């Protein structure tokens, strides 16, 4: 059974996985930080971080609304131990090529877990006002609650 639950991201995002008020001078620095969080939580081995940087060379993981979703290339999947996401907030933004990222959501997913995780994140992060609030919040509990709330029925 998948660690991803149908009623939100609570199974793959823990409150300790959210870091607010980050600063980075480059996209790669932000990716390395997200990768280090995934390593620290035990979701990936350190080799996965290189795959995250390689992904950006293939295609940008910038989604819009100030959100980037760095994750590894297919070849780095052997370095994934468990599905997890981590969130680092950059109030001043990080140049991500096609846009400026204020929320960097690092992702590692086992098997097809990424489909559910991406679907849920897309629903939450398509809300431009919410993304703005998450990008500037100084309350990690607020960020966690908004990202793990059950999907709305509308």
C-alpha positions in Angstrom: 0.0 0.0 0.0 1.2 3.4 -0.9 2.3 5.9 1.7 0.4 8.6 -0.2 -3.1 9.0 1.1 -6.1 10.2 -1.0 -7.0 12.8 1.6 -4.0 15.0 1.4 -0.2 14.9 1.7 0.0 14.1 5.5 1.5 10.7 4.7 4.5 12.2 2.9 5.1 15.6 4.4 5.9 16.0 8.1 5.9 19.4 9.9 9.7 19.1 10.4 10.1 18.9 6.6 9.1 22.6 6.2 11.9 25.2 6.5 10.9 28.9 6.3 12.9 32.0 5.6 15.6 30.4 3.4 18.1 32.2 1.2 19.9 30.9 -1.8 22.1 32.6 -4.4 21.2 30.1 -7.1 18.8 27.4 -8.2 21.4 24.7 -7.6 22.0 25.9 -4.1 18.2 25.7 -3.4 18.1 22.2 -5.0 21.1 21.1 -2.9 19.2 22.3 0.3 16.0 20.5 -0.7 18.0 17.4 -1.4 19.8 17.6 1.9 16.4 17.7 3.6 15.3 14.6 1.7 18.5 12.9 2.8 18.0 14.0 6.4 14.5 12.5 6.5 15.8 9.3 5.1 13.8 9.4 1.8 16.9 9.3 -0.4 20.6 8.7 -0.4 23.0 11.6 -1.1 23.4 10.5 -4.7 19.8 11.4 -5.5 20.6 15.2 -5.1 22.9 15.0 -8.2 19.9 13.6 -10.1 17.8 16.5 -9.0 20.3 18.9 -10.5 20.5 16.9 -13.7 16.7 17.1 -14.0 16.9 20.9 -14.3 19.4 20.6 -17.2 16.8 18.5 -19.0 13.6 20.5 -18.2 12.8 23.1 -15.7 10.8 22.0 -12.7 9.4 25.5 -12.2 5.6 25.1 -12.1 4.4 28.7 -11.9 2.9 30.7 -9.1 6.3 31.0 -7.5 6.6 27.2 -7.0 9.4 24.8 -8.2 9.3 21.1 -7.7 12.8 19.7 -8.0 13.0 15.9 -8.3 15.5 13.4 -9.7 15.9 12.1 -13.2 14.7 8.5 -14.0 18.2 7.2 -13.6 18.3 8.4 -10.0 15.3 6.4 -8.8 17.5 3.7 -7.4 18.6 6.2 -4.8 15.0 6.7 -3.4 14.3 4.8 -0.2 10.7 6.2 0.5 8.2 8.7 -0.8 8.6 12.1 0.7 8.3 15.8 0.1 10.1 18.7 1.7 9.3 22.4 1.5 11.7 25.2 1.7 10.4 28.8 1.5 12.4 31.6 -0.1 10.6 34.9 0.7 13.1 36.9 -1.5 12.8 34.3 -4.3 15.3 32.2 -6.3 15.8 32.7 -10.0 14.5 29.4 -11.5 15.0 30.3 -15.2 11.4 30.6 -16.4 10.3 32.3 -13.1 11.2 33.1 -9.5 10.6 30.4 -7.0 9.4 31.3 -3.5 8.4 27.7 -2.6 10.7 24.9 -3.5 9.1 21.5 -3.0 11.6 18.7 -3.2 10.1 15.4 -4.2 11.2 11.8 -4.1 8.6 9.1 -4.9 8.7 5.3 -5.0 6.9 3.6 -7.9 3.8 5.5 -9.0 3.5 7.6 -5.8 4.6 10.7 -7.7 1.3 10.7 -9.6 -0.8 11.2 -6.4 1.7 13.6 -4.9 1.8 15.8 -8.0 -1.9 15.7 -8.5 -2.5 16.9 -4.9 0.2 19.5 -5.1 -1.1 20.8 -8.4 -4.6 21.3 -6.8 -3.2 23.2 -3.9 -0.6 25.2 -5.8 -2.8 26.4 -8.6 -4.3 28.9 -6.2 -2.2 32.0 -6.8 -3.3 33.8 -3.6 -2.5 30.7 -1.5 0.9 30.4 -3.1 1.6 34.0 -2.2 0.5 33.5 1.4 2.6 30.3 1.7 5.6 32.1 0.2 5.5 34.9 2.8 4.2 33.1 5.9 6.3 32.9 9.0 4.1 30.1 10.4 5.3 26.6 9.5 2.1 25.1 10.9 0.0 27.2 8.5 2.1 26.0 5.5 1.8 22.4 6.7 -2.0 22.6 7.3 -2.6 24.1 3.8 -0.4 21.5 2.0 -1.9 18.6 3.9 -5.5 19.6 4.0 -7.9 17.1 2.4 -8.9 18.0 -1.2 -11.9 20.2 -1.5 -15.1 18.8 -3.1 -15.8 21.7 -5.4 
